[in-house]
Amino acid sequence: MTSKGLDLGLLEDLCNAFGPSGHEHEAQKIVRDYGKKYADEVLYDRMGSVVFRKGDKGPKIMLAGHADEIGFVITKIEKNGFLRFHQLGGWWDQTLLTQEVVIKPSKGADKVIGIIGAPPPHVLTPEARKKVVTKDKMFIDIGCSSVKEVEELGVRVGDPAVPNAEFRTMQRTRREKKDEEDKDAKEEVREATIAVAKAFDDRIGVFIALEVLRRLSEDGISHPNIVYAVSTTQEEVGLRGARTSAQMLLPDIGFALDVDVSGDVPGVEELPQKMGKGVAISAGDGSMIPNPRFREFVLDIAEEKGIAHQPAFLKGGGTDAGIIHITGMGAPSLFIGVPARHIHSHHGMLDLHDVENAVQLLVEVIQKLDEKTVKSFTDL
């Protein structure tokens, strides 16, 4: 299985687009212009979420990926021209120093690139070198020396910023065993396309929803339900767009499509989900417990269709499913994930093999989610 069927041009455009929480407009325009070609109707909520409807009758199936990425907001302009900032979404302090950011000024220039400043080691005491510099002590340097210079560039307090990083891919040959515990298992060779970008969390979820929508349309796939592919907003600051869009739709079934923390990196080996091992079907996270019958239904389809998949679990954090599953009278919901390395940093990494498997799984599931099946998930 390869990434041959994926529209990587769309994925690149989505990942490179500017769109931190509360400022998703640029990314959402790309989403709208692409998805409207394959939808029966385009809807919007008042938080900026974009909804594509496909189908006219049956259970309402919500596929939610969030358009916002983690970023920053300018909070103060110092007299010497340096900028103080606050985070939009969760950042670990140690990932930030000397990294580049792109600021969207209120006026003037289309963008301004800055560097999160750090003192050189030459001036630090041995004690200072051992300390972690926290975000409240950091600043952004855009090459100015006064407030006036900053204002002439159009930068104001309240302007948003994101990592300055570009989407790219690389080819790798992966040698794997289906069962790593079996010493006699045959090693399989697979040519993998590895992608790196700043905003996989969660343009990859939006991309998966759009890919499913496109394939349902282009392949003329019939299904006994109404599919809503949703690009939500402000997930990173409280699942806010998922709340408003789910309230508007009142879905019967919910899927959150997002990245998952990959458990194949030093320091996080205890997690079961690994990059390149297939779509991750979550058993729970900090925001919700999936409906067990619904999850088993999805797992059974993955097994039946030979779709590469793996279990996943995360003690903390959450996804849009955390809101969708308690909307209205409740909706059986599930987090479908793509294991990604180095999320919530300037450069995430994932295997497009897992993305393709996520798309294929959802297309298969959608065809089987009829009214009787959906009802069976909550019957006593």
MARRO-396355 format. One record per residue (C-alpha): residue number from 1; x, y negated, z; residue in one letter. Coordinates in pm, 1 decimal, decimal comma. Last residue first. Layout:
N
+-----+----------+----------+----------+----+
!   i !        u !        v !        w ! aa !
+-----+----------+----------+----------+----+
! NUM !        X !        Y !        Z !  A !
...
+-----+----------+----------+----------+----+
//
This chain:
380
+-----+----------+----------+----------+----+
!   i !        u !        v !        w ! aa !
+-----+----------+----------+----------+----+
! 380 !  -2938,9 !    252,8 !   2591,3 !  L !
! 379 !  -2906,4 !     71,1 !   2258,8 !  D !
! 378 !  -2628,3 !   -189,2 !   2230,1 !  T !
! 377 !  -2402,9 !    -53,0 !   1954,0 !  F !
! 376 !  -2693,3 !    136,6 !   1795,1 !  S !
! 375 !  -2861,0 !   -188,0 !   1687,0 !  K !
! 374 !  -2569,9 !   -268,5 !   1456,2 !  V !
! 373 !  -2593,6 !     74,3 !   1295,8 !  T !
! 372 !  -2968,9 !     49,1 !   1237,7 !  K !
! 371 !  -2938,3 !   -298,2 !   1085,1 !  E !
! 370 !  -2661,0 !   -207,3 !    842,4 !  D !
! 369 !  -2290,1 !   -241,4 !    907,3 !  L !
! 368 !  -2158,0 !     14,5 !    657,6 !  K !
! 367 !  -2052,0 !   -209,4 !    367,1 !  Q !
! 366 !  -1903,7 !   -464,3 !    607,5 !  I !
! 365 !  -1677,6 !   -198,3 !    758,9 !  V !
! 364 !  -1516,9 !   -111,9 !    423,4 !  E !
! 363 !  -1445,4 !   -475,0 !    333,9 !  V !
! 362 !  -1315,3 !   -534,1 !    686,7 !  L !
! 361 !  -1073,2 !   -241,9 !    666,3 !  L !
! 360 !   -940,0 !   -346,3 !    327,4 !  Q !
! 359 !   -868,3 !   -699,7 !    445,1 !  V !
! 358 !   -693,3 !   -582,7 !    763,2 !  A !
! 357 !   -487,2 !   -331,3 !    564,4 !  N !
! 356 !   -373,9 !   -603,8 !    327,3 !  E !
! 355 !   -266,8 !   -820,5 !    621,1 !  V !
! 354 !    -71,9 !   -535,5 !    779,6 !  D !
! 353 !    123,1 !   -472,5 !    457,4 !  H !
! 352 !    189,5 !   -847,3 !    447,1 !  L !
! 351 !    443,1 !   -795,3 !    728,5 !  D !
! 350 !    468,7 !  -1082,7 !    975,6 !  L !
! 349 !    699,8 !  -1359,7 !   1096,8 !  M !
! 348 !    632,9 !  -1684,9 !   1283,3 !  G !
! 347 !    869,6 !  -1979,9 !   1252,3 !  H !
! 346 !    827,5 !  -2311,8 !   1435,9 !  H !
! 345 !    701,5 !  -2141,1 !   1751,2 !  S !
! 344 !    369,6 !  -2024,6 !   1890,3 !  H !
! 343 !    418,0 !  -1680,0 !   1735,5 !  I !
! 342 !    769,7 !  -1531,3 !   1727,9 !  H !
! 341 !    681,1 !  -1196,2 !   1571,8 !  R !
! 340 !    340,5 !  -1122,2 !   1426,0 !  A !
! 339 !    106,5 !   -826,8 !   1465,6 !  P !
! 338 !   -200,2 !   -887,8 !   1245,3 !  V !
! 337 !   -515,2 !   -864,9 !   1453,5 !  G !
! 336 !   -882,1 !   -765,4 !   1442,6 !  I !
! 335 !  -1050,2 !   -886,8 !   1760,8 !  F !
! 334 !  -1392,2 !   -729,4 !   1806,1 !  L !
! 333 !  -1741,7 !   -845,8 !   1883,4 !  S !
! 332 !  -2079,8 !   -707,2 !   1983,8 !  P !
! 331 !  -2298,1 !  -1020,0 !   1985,2 !  A !
! 330 !  -2465,0 !  -1179,3 !   2287,6 !  G !
! 329 !  -2817,6 !  -1307,6 !   2350,3 !  M !
! 328 !  -2708,5 !  -1648,5 !   2220,7 !  G !
! 327 !  -2329,6 !  -1659,9 !   2211,1 !  T !
! 326 !  -2140,9 !  -1439,0 !   2456,6 !  I !
! 325 !  -1949,7 !  -1228,6 !   2199,5 !  H !
! 324 !  -1866,9 !  -1531,6 !   1983,4 !  I !
! 323 !  -1686,2 !  -1717,4 !   2261,8 !  I !
! 322 !  -1413,7 !  -1468,6 !   2348,4 !  G !
! 321 !  -1421,6 !  -1348,1 !   1988,6 !  A !
! 320 !  -1257,7 !  -1680,3 !   1900,2 !  D !
! 319 !   -936,9 !  -1539,3 !   2045,6 !  T !
! 318 !   -775,3 !  -1484,6 !   2384,1 !  G !
! 317 !   -464,1 !  -1516,1 !   2595,5 !  G !
! 316 !   -350,0 !  -1276,4 !   2863,1 !  G !
! 315 !   -336,4 !   -900,3 !   2912,8 !  K !
! 314 !   -303,9 !   -817,0 !   2543,1 !  L !
! 313 !   -402,9 !   -481,7 !   2396,0 !  F !
! 312 !   -363,8 !   -327,1 !   2053,3 !  A !
! 311 !   -432,5 !      7,2 !   1891,3 !  P !
! 310 !   -294,6 !     78,3 !   1543,6 !  Q !
! 309 !   -413,6 !     84,4 !   1185,3 !  H !
! 308 !   -307,8 !    204,2 !    840,1 !  A !
! 307 !   -623,9 !    259,6 !    636,8 !  I !
! 306 !   -682,4 !    624,7 !    546,8 !  G !
! 305 !  -1049,6 !    566,2 !    466,8 !  K !
! 304 !  -1185,1 !    803,5 !    732,0 !  E !
! 303 !   -937,6 !    692,5 !    997,2 !  E !
! 302 !  -1008,1 !    321,1 !    943,1 !  A !
! 301 !  -1381,1 !    396,6 !    937,6 !  I !
! 300 !  -1356,8 !    584,2 !   1268,2 !  D !
! 299 !  -1164,8 !    297,2 !   1428,1 !  L !
! 298 !  -1436,8 !     50,2 !   1325,2 !  V !
! 297 !  -1711,3 !    266,0 !   1476,3 !  F !
! 296 !  -1501,0 !    322,2 !   1788,7 !  E !
! 295 !  -1472,9 !    -56,1 !   1831,0 !  R !
! 294 !  -1848,1 !    -98,5 !   1792,8 !  F !
! 293 !  -1917,9 !    171,8 !   2046,4 !  R !
! 292 !  -1671,5 !     18,1 !   2292,8 !  P !
! 291 !  -1808,8 !   -341,5 !   2270,7 !  N !
! 290 !  -1488,0 !   -540,0 !   2299,8 !  P !
! 289 !  -1380,6 !   -673,9 !   2639,6 !  I !
! 288 !  -1322,4 !  -1048,7 !   2620,0 !  M !
! 287 !  -1107,8 !  -1356,9 !   2680,1 !  S !
! 286 !   -789,1 !  -1224,9 !   2841,4 !  G !
! 285 !   -749,0 !   -944,0 !   2589,9 !  D !
! 284 !   -917,5 !   -619,5 !   2492,1 !  G !
! 283 !   -894,7 !   -289,5 !   2306,0 !  A !
! 282 !   -777,6 !   -465,9 !   1991,8 !  S !
! 281 !   -768,4 !   -310,6 !   1647,1 !  I !
! 280 !   -426,9 !   -399,3 !   1502,5 !  A !
! 279 !   -393,8 !   -367,3 !   1123,7 !  V !
! 278 !   -101,5 !   -150,1 !   1020,6 !  G !
! 277 !    241,2 !    -45,0 !   1149,7 !  K !
! 276 !    435,3 !   -328,8 !    985,0 !  G !
! 275 !    475,9 !   -542,9 !   1296,3 !  M !
! 274 !    406,2 !   -343,1 !   1611,2 !  K !
! 273 !    104,8 !   -312,8 !   1844,7 !  Q !
! 272 !    152,2 !   -103,4 !   2159,6 !  P !
! 271 !    289,2 !   -382,2 !   2384,0 !  L !
! 270 !    557,2 !   -273,4 !   2631,6 !  E !
! 269 !    838,1 !   -374,7 !   2395,4 !  E !
! 268 !    787,7 !   -744,0 !   2472,8 !  V !
! 267 !   1135,9 !   -852,2 !   2584,4 !  G !
! 266 !   1323,0 !   -757,7 !   2269,7 !  P !
! 265 !   1079,2 !   -768,4 !   1976,1 !  V !
! 264 !    874,7 !   -469,1 !   1861,7 !  D !
! 263 !    555,9 !   -547,1 !   2055,0 !  G !
! 262 !    412,5 !   -793,3 !   1804,7 !  S !
! 261 !    182,8 !  -1051,4 !   1963,2 !  V !
! 260 !   -140,1 !  -1055,6 !   1763,4 !  D !
! 259 !   -235,9 !  -1286,6 !   1479,5 !  V !
! 258 !   -600,0 !  -1368,5 !   1425,4 !  D !
! 257 !   -930,0 !  -1254,1 !   1281,6 !  L !
! 256 !  -1208,8 !  -1272,3 !   1540,0 !  A !
! 255 !  -1495,6 !  -1049,6 !   1429,9 !  F !
! 254 !  -1850,7 !  -1098,7 !   1550,6 !  G !
! 253 !  -2171,8 !   -900,1 !   1503,6 !  I !
! 252 !  -2533,6 !  -1014,6 !   1539,1 !  D !
! 251 !  -2439,9 !  -1377,4 !   1469,6 !  P !
! 250 !  -2622,7 !  -1680,7 !   1615,3 !  L !
! 249 !  -2522,9 !  -1896,8 !   1314,3 !  L !
! 248 !  -2531,9 !  -2249,5 !   1461,8 !  M !
! 247 !  -2428,9 !  -2142,3 !   1810,5 !  Q !
! 246 !  -2148,2 !  -1939,3 !   1651,6 !  A !
! 245 !  -2029,4 !  -2248,7 !   1463,4 !  S !
! 244 !  -2035,0 !  -2465,6 !   1777,1 !  T !
! 243 !  -1858,8 !  -2217,3 !   2005,1 !  R !
! 242 !  -1606,8 !  -2101,5 !   1745,8 !  A !
! 241 !  -1513,9 !  -2465,4 !   1684,9 !  G !
! 240 !  -1431,5 !  -2507,7 !   2054,1 !  R !
! 239 !  -1221,5 !  -2199,2 !   2127,2 !  L !
! 238 !  -1046,3 !  -2398,5 !   2405,1 !  G !
! 237 !   -741,6 !  -2595,3 !   2291,4 !  V !
! 236 !   -590,6 !  -2346,5 !   2046,6 !  E !
! 235 !   -928,4 !  -2270,3 !   1891,5 !  E !
! 234 !   -977,7 !  -2632,9 !   1787,3 !  Q !
! 233 !  -1146,5 !  -2557,0 !   1454,9 !  T !
! 232 !  -1319,8 !  -2261,7 !   1287,0 !  T !
! 231 !  -1286,1 !  -2125,1 !    934,6 !  S !
! 230 !  -1589,2 !  -1899,7 !    903,7 !  V !
! 229 !  -1673,3 !  -1620,5 !    661,6 !  A !
! 228 !  -2042,4 !  -1549,0 !    723,7 !  Y !
! 227 !  -2154,9 !  -1215,6 !    584,4 !  V !
! 226 !  -2525,5 !  -1142,3 !    564,1 !  I !
! 225 !  -2607,8 !   -770,7 !    570,2 !  N !
! 224 !  -2671,6 !   -454,7 !    371,9 !  P !
! 223 !  -2362,5 !   -469,9 !    148,5 !  H !
! 222 !  -2307,4 !   -470,5 !   -227,3 !  S !
! 221 !  -1956,1 !   -508,6 !   -365,2 !  I !
! 220 !  -1947,1 !   -701,8 !   -692,9 !  G !
! 219 !  -1569,5 !   -670,0 !   -714,9 !  D !
! 218 !  -1520,1 !  -1044,4 !   -761,3 !  E !
! 217 !  -1768,2 !  -1142,7 !   -488,7 !  S !
! 216 !  -1690,6 !   -895,5 !   -210,3 !  L !
! 215 !  -1322,8 !   -932,1 !   -299,9 !  R !
! 214 !  -1331,1 !  -1310,7 !   -268,1 !  R !
! 213 !  -1513,6 !  -1309,0 !     67,0 !  L !
! 212 !  -1271,2 !  -1052,5 !    208,8 !  V !
! 211 !   -977,1 !  -1260,5 !     88,1 !  E !
! 210 !  -1132,0 !  -1575,2 !    239,8 !  L !
! 209 !  -1172,2 !  -1407,3 !    580,5 !  A !
! 208 !   -815,6 !  -1274,1 !    561,0 !  I !
! 207 !   -681,5 !  -1620,6 !    475,7 !  F !
! 206 !   -864,8 !  -1778,9 !    769,6 !  V !
! 205 !   -708,7 !  -1518,4 !    997,6 !  G !
! 204 !   -364,8 !  -1577,7 !    845,9 !  I !
! 203 !   -413,7 !  -1953,3 !    890,1 !  R !
! 202 !   -413,6 !  -1877,1 !   1259,3 !  D !
! 201 !   -162,7 !  -1860,2 !   1403,5 !  D !
! 200 !     22,3 !  -1791,2 !   1078,5 !  F !
! 199 !    104,5 !  -2161,0 !   1102,6 !  A !
! 198 !    480,8 !  -2213,7 !   1088,4 !  K !
! 197 !    568,7 !  -1961,9 !    821,3 !  A !
! 196 !    766,8 !  -1643,8 !    749,7 !  V !
! 195 !    646,8 !  -1356,9 !    530,1 !  A !
! 194 !    787,9 !  -1005,5 !    502,5 !  I !
! 193 !    709,8 !   -811,3 !    186,4 !  T !
! 192 !    782,6 !   -445,5 !    251,8 !  A !
! 191 !    913,0 !   -171,9 !     24,6 !  E !
! 190 !    825,4 !    151,0 !    200,9 !  R !
! 189 !   1035,6 !    459,9 !    269,5 !  V !
! 188 !    890,0 !    748,0 !    468,6 !  E !
! 187 !   1088,5 !    958,0 !    716,4 !  E !
! 186 !    958,7 !   1310,7 !    759,6 !  K !
! 185 !    863,3 !   1413,0 !   1111,7 !  A !
! 184 !   1103,5 !   1658,7 !   1274,3 !  D !
! 183 !   1190,0 !   1437,6 !   1571,5 !  K !
! 182 !    820,9 !   1375,9 !   1644,6 !  D !
! 181 !    796,6 !   1085,1 !   1888,6 !  E !
! 180 !    810,4 !    827,1 !   1607,9 !  E !
! 179 !    498,0 !    975,0 !   1450,2 !  D !
! 178 !    425,6 !    820,5 !   1113,1 !  K !
! 177 !    798,7 !    789,9 !   1060,8 !  K !
! 176 !    950,2 !    476,4 !    911,5 !  E !
! 175 !   1215,0 !    349,0 !    676,5 !  R !
! 174 !   1145,2 !    -10,6 !    576,2 !  R !
! 173 !   1305,8 !   -170,8 !    272,2 !  T !
! 172 !   1284,8 !   -549,5 !    298,9 !  R !
! 171 !   1176,0 !   -819,9 !     58,1 !  Q !
! 170 !   1156,5 !  -1182,0 !    170,0 !  M !
! 169 !    877,6 !  -1439,1 !    177,5 !  T !
! 168 !    861,7 !  -1812,4 !    245,2 !  R !
! 167 !    624,9 !  -2069,7 !    396,7 !  F !
! 166 !    784,1 !  -2402,0 !    490,9 !  E !
! 165 !    866,2 !  -2556,9 !    829,8 !  A !
! 164 !    838,0 !  -2905,7 !    982,2 !  N !
! 163 !    648,3 !  -2818,7 !   1298,5 !  P !
! 162 !    329,3 !  -3021,0 !   1357,7 !  V !
! 161 !    248,6 !  -3380,6 !   1453,4 !  A !
! 160 !    -59,0 !  -3586,4 !   1544,1 !  P !
! 159 !    -93,2 !  -3965,8 !   1587,2 !  D !
! 158 !   -250,6 !  -4070,1 !   1916,9 !  G !
! 157 !     -4,3 !  -4349,9 !   1993,2 !  V !
! 156 !     83,1 !  -4513,3 !   1662,2 !  R !
! 155 !    318,0 !  -4447,5 !   1370,6 !  V !
! 154 !    263,1 !  -4672,2 !   1068,0 !  G !
! 153 !    627,5 !  -4687,9 !    964,1 !  L !
! 152 !    628,6 !  -5058,7 !   1055,2 !  E !
! 151 !    501,0 !  -4954,6 !   1397,7 !  E !
! 150 !    813,9 !  -4749,5 !   1461,4 !  V !
! 149 !   1041,0 !  -5034,4 !   1356,4 !  E !
! 148 !    849,2 !  -5274,6 !   1582,4 !  K !
! 147 !    876,0 !  -5040,2 !   1881,1 !  V !
! 146 !   1253,8 !  -5046,1 !   1849,0 !  S !
! 145 !   1557,3 !  -4842,2 !   1744,1 !  S !
! 144 !   1413,2 !  -4606,0 !   1483,3 !  C !
! 143 !   1556,9 !  -4282,8 !   1341,7 !  G !
! 142 !   1246,3 !  -4069,7 !   1394,4 !  I !
! 141 !   1364,7 !  -3925,2 !   1727,7 !  D !
! 140 !   1101,1 !  -3730,6 !   1919,7 !  I !
! 139 !   1130,8 !  -3712,1 !   2297,7 !  F !
! 138 !   1171,2 !  -3449,8 !   2567,9 !  M !
! 137 !   1148,8 !  -3485,9 !   2947,1 !  K !
! 136 !    776,6 !  -3403,1 !   2964,7 !  D !
! 135 !    845,0 !  -3100,7 !   2746,4 !  K !
! 134 !   1071,5 !  -2935,2 !   3004,7 !  T !
! 133 !   1449,4 !  -2905,6 !   2969,2 !  V !
! 132 !   1549,6 !  -2570,2 !   3116,5 !  V !
! 131 !   1849,0 !  -2598,7 !   3350,9 !  K !
! 130 !   2176,5 !  -2410,8 !   3310,5 !  K !
! 129 !   2347,9 !  -2683,3 !   3108,6 !  R !
! 128 !   2258,9 !  -2939,0 !   3375,2 !  A !
! 127 !   2459,9 !  -2751,5 !   3639,6 !  E !
! 126 !   2773,4 !  -2738,0 !   3422,1 !  P !
! 125 !   2738,7 !  -3115,8 !   3370,9 !  T !
! 124 !   2618,1 !  -3234,6 !   3034,4 !  L !
! 123 !   2789,9 !  -3499,9 !   2822,6 !  V !
! 122 !   2978,3 !  -3270,9 !   2581,7 !  H !
! 121 !   2681,8 !  -3032,7 !   2555,6 !  P !
! 120 !   2501,9 !  -3277,5 !   2324,3 !  P !
! 119 !   2176,5 !  -3431,2 !   2455,4 !  P !
! 118 !   1858,1 !  -3304,1 !   2292,3 !  A !
! 117 !   1604,1 !  -3476,8 !   2071,5 !  G !
! 116 !   1295,1 !  -3334,3 !   1910,2 !  I !
! 115 !   1369,5 !  -3441,2 !   1554,7 !  I !
! 114 !   1141,5 !  -3650,9 !   1337,6 !  G !
! 113 !    985,1 !  -3645,3 !    992,9 !  I !
! 112 !    735,8 !  -3915,6 !    899,8 !  V !
! 111 !    439,6 !  -3842,9 !    674,5 !  K !
! 110 !    209,2 !  -4015,0 !    428,3 !  D !
! 109 !    375,5 !  -4347,5 !    506,7 !  A !
! 108 !    169,7 !  -4654,0 !    594,6 !  G !
! 107 !   -104,6 !  -4615,8 !    849,9 !  K !
! 106 !   -215,0 !  -4374,0 !   1121,6 !  S !
! 105 !    105,5 !  -4177,1 !   1076,4 !  P !
! 104 !     96,1 !  -3798,8 !   1024,5 !  K !
! 103 !    409,1 !  -3674,9 !   1205,2 !  I !
! 102 !    617,1 !  -3382,6 !   1078,5 !  V !
! 101 !    838,9 !  -3209,3 !   1333,6 !  V !
! 100 !   1199,4 !  -3089,0 !   1328,1 !  E !
!  99 !   1348,7 !  -2869,1 !   1601,5 !  Q !
!  98 !   1643,4 !  -2995,2 !   1808,3 !  T !
!  97 !   1480,4 !  -2878,6 !   2138,3 !  L !
!  96 !   1146,8 !  -2700,2 !   2098,1 !  L !
!  95 !   1151,3 !  -2323,7 !   2154,7 !  T !
!  94 !   1273,4 !  -2348,5 !   2515,6 !  Q !
!  93 !    965,2 !  -2541,0 !   2626,5 !  D !
!  92 !    720,0 !  -2261,3 !   2548,4 !  W !
!  91 !    434,2 !  -2419,2 !   2357,7 !  W !
!  90 !     61,2 !  -2361,7 !   2402,2 !  G !
!  89 !   -191,1 !  -2571,7 !   2212,6 !  G !
!  88 !   -172,2 !  -2939,8 !   2128,6 !  L !
!  87 !    133,6 !  -3050,3 !   2323,6 !  Q !
!  86 !    204,4 !  -3400,8 !   2447,9 !  H !
!  85 !    451,8 !  -3647,7 !   2305,6 !  F !
!  84 !    699,7 !  -3924,3 !   2380,5 !  R !
!  83 !    845,7 !  -4113,7 !   2088,5 !  L !
!  82 !   1183,0 !  -4288,8 !   2068,5 !  F !
!  81 !   1195,4 !  -4641,7 !   1932,2 !  G !
!  80 !   1415,9 !  -4805,4 !   2197,3 !  N !
!  79 !   1118,3 !  -4967,9 !   2367,9 !  K !
!  78 !    954,1 !  -4626,5 !   2401,3 !  E !
!  77 !    645,3 !  -4535,7 !   2197,1 !  I !
!  76 !    403,2 !  -4325,8 !   2402,9 !  K !
!  75 !    156,4 !  -4037,1 !   2370,5 !  T !
!  74 !    224,6 !  -3895,2 !   2023,3 !  I !
!  73 !     21,9 !  -3575,7 !   1974,1 !  V !
!  72 !    172,8 !  -3231,6 !   1919,7 !  F !
!  71 !    119,9 !  -2906,0 !   1736,9 !  G !
!  70 !    -39,5 !  -2562,6 !   1752,1 !  I !
!  69 !   -229,1 !  -2467,2 !   1439,7 !  E !
!  68 !   -594,0 !  -2525,5 !   1362,5 !  D !
!  67 !   -778,2 !  -2336,9 !   1089,0 !  A !
!  66 !   -926,0 !  -2065,5 !   1309,4 !  H !
!  65 !  -1031,8 !  -1730,7 !   1168,0 !  G !
!  64 !  -1386,1 !  -1605,8 !   1220,9 !  A !
!  63 !  -1570,8 !  -1329,9 !   1035,9 !  L !
!  62 !  -1934,7 !  -1347,6 !   1150,0 !  M !
!  61 !  -2174,0 !  -1069,0 !   1046,2 !  I !
!  60 !  -2544,2 !  -1154,9 !   1047,9 !  K !
!  59 !  -2753,6 !   -838,7 !   1026,5 !  P !
!  58 !  -2968,6 !   -800,9 !    713,8 !  G !
!  57 !  -3074,0 !  -1037,0 !    441,3 !  K !
!  56 !  -2940,6 !  -1295,4 !    196,7 !  D !
!  55 !  -2575,8 !  -1222,2 !    124,8 !  G !
!  54 !  -2249,2 !  -1419,5 !    131,3 !  K !
!  53 !  -2244,9 !  -1734,9 !    345,8 !  R !
!  52 !  -1931,6 !  -1948,0 !    372,7 !  F !
!  51 !  -1882,6 !  -2156,1 !    688,3 !  V !
!  50 !  -1642,6 !  -2447,9 !    742,1 !  V !
!  49 !  -1574,3 !  -2571,4 !   1096,9 !  S !
!  48 !  -1529,1 !  -2947,6 !   1138,4 !  G !
!  47 !  -1670,6 !  -2984,7 !   1489,9 !  M !
!  46 !  -2006,7 !  -3100,8 !   1355,9 !  R !
!  45 !  -2082,1 !  -2764,5 !   1195,7 !  D !
!  44 !  -2058,1 !  -2700,2 !    824,4 !  Y !
!  43 !  -2229,0 !  -2474,4 !    571,1 !  L !
!  42 !  -2136,2 !  -2350,1 !    224,2 !  V !
!  41 !  -2383,1 !  -2126,6 !     38,8 !  E !
!  40 !  -2380,5 !  -1823,6 !   -189,4 !  D !
!  39 !  -2005,2 !  -1804,2 !   -153,2 !  A !
!  38 !  -1725,9 !  -1702,4 !   -392,3 !  Y !
!  37 !  -1634,6 !  -2033,1 !   -557,6 !  K !
!  36 !  -1702,3 !  -2219,4 !   -229,6 !  K !
!  35 !  -1412,2 !  -2036,9 !    -65,1 !  G !
!  34 !  -1123,5 !  -2205,1 !   -243,0 !  Y !
!  33 !  -1234,9 !  -2568,2 !   -227,1 !  D !
!  32 !  -1357,9 !  -2530,7 !    130,6 !  R !
!  31 !  -1040,1 !  -2365,9 !    261,7 !  V !
!  30 !   -811,2 !  -2619,2 !     94,5 !  I !
!  29 !  -1024,4 !  -2902,6 !    236,3 !  K !
!  28 !  -1009,0 !  -2731,4 !    576,1 !  Q !
!  27 !   -629,8 !  -2742,2 !    582,4 !  A !
!  26 !   -620,4 !  -3117,0 !    521,4 !  E !
!  25 !   -900,0 !  -3188,5 !    772,6 !  H !
!  24 !   -767,2 !  -2979,9 !   1063,4 !  E !
!  23 !   -679,0 !  -3272,3 !   1293,5 !  H !
!  22 !   -848,3 !  -3172,5 !   1620,1 !  G !
!  21 !   -604,8 !  -2887,4 !   1678,5 !  S !
!  20 !   -306,4 !  -2916,9 !   1444,8 !  P !
!  19 !   -364,1 !  -2919,2 !   1068,8 !  G !
!  18 !   -103,1 !  -3003,3 !    807,3 !  F !
!  17 !    -97,0 !  -2756,2 !    519,7 !  A !
!  16 !    209,5 !  -2536,2 !    467,2 !  N !
!  15 !     34,7 !  -2224,7 !    595,8 !  C !
!  14 !   -278,6 !  -2276,2 !    386,8 !  L !
!  13 !    -92,8 !  -2353,4 !     66,3 !  D !
!  12 !    134,6 !  -2051,3 !    111,0 !  E !
!  11 !   -161,0 !  -1822,3 !    180,6 !  L !
!  10 !   -344,0 !  -1950,2 !   -127,2 !  L !
!   9 !    -44,2 !  -1883,6 !   -348,4 !  G !
!   8 !    -11,4 !  -1542,0 !   -184,0 !  L !
!   7 !   -347,0 !  -1429,6 !   -322,1 !  D !
!   6 !   -331,4 !  -1072,5 !   -193,1 !  L !
!   5 !   -388,8 !   -778,5 !   -426,8 !  G !
!   4 !    -22,8 !   -689,1 !   -470,6 !  K !
!   3 !     51,1 !   -705,9 !    -97,8 !  S !
!   2 !    143,2 !   -337,9 !    -99,2 !  T !
!   1 !      0,0 !      0,0 !      0,0 !  M !
+-----+----------+----------+----------+----+
//
